[in-house]
């Protein structure tokens, strides 16, 4: 198949493209290489993909309507894996317009490309952030997610609504994937594990929010990639027996699906820090701080639907995943 991967220089996009390479596909990847974090890391990911002759990279701004329209017109994609977005909960408090450009306008441009050129399946990144302050755990795609607590989360919820609209109006199969705290080699420098390990190797304090009373469903990158690749061939089908008035939020008469991708078990922040100490051989100096605006105290994914759809359940335990990340960090930064 011919597959478009947006955000190919990003953490997840790079890993997905490498996983798809060598399987007989033709892969086109786009990225705007913005300066939200160190561009040299994004370039290093692209350099890592350079040996893959079935991957073509195009430097492109997803919010550029004409450029995206030309991309779809000239390529005839069979599948689209849309991972490009402006990420980060806290950054959305400082630069809200970037989130509108990348996550709303950019997503609309992708939807329009899929509509006009009859793409067979759009798989796009949502986020566990859409669950907001939901108290019920584990988080289920059947739960209401109408009360986001960050602009980033609101844009991801909007992506789900926009995608459902296009699935309903135009019959384009759409699958949204709610990722839960992805970590691992080649990860983003703004994520906790990256910042913690960097500080620990430099002998500096780490910032521990909500005084350490937090937990996350940490999900290793290989588990995320396996879920994305498997769901690519699980194409949603319209179901006329589902009635809008009684259906769950993740069910529809349209060819539309939503799944959580998480490990399926929460890990406390302090246990996570202990795992980092074991992997680095360094003691963490903790600076305990209040909860940050837009943040949530805990996440926990119900992954049963993903298992039923793909036969796959994430399996890399946090101690193993942390060890692999630290080994990559040592090698990449020559620590």
Helices and strands as residue ranges (DSSP letters): E 2-6, H 11-20, E 26-31, H 39-49, E 55-59, H 65-75, E 79-82, H 91-94, H 96-99, I 100-105, H 106-116, E 121-127, G 128-131, H 151-170, E 174-179, E 182-183, H 192-202, E 205-208, G 209-212, E 215-216, E 219-220, H 221-231, E 256-261, E 267-268, H 269-280, E 285-288, H 304-310, H 318-333
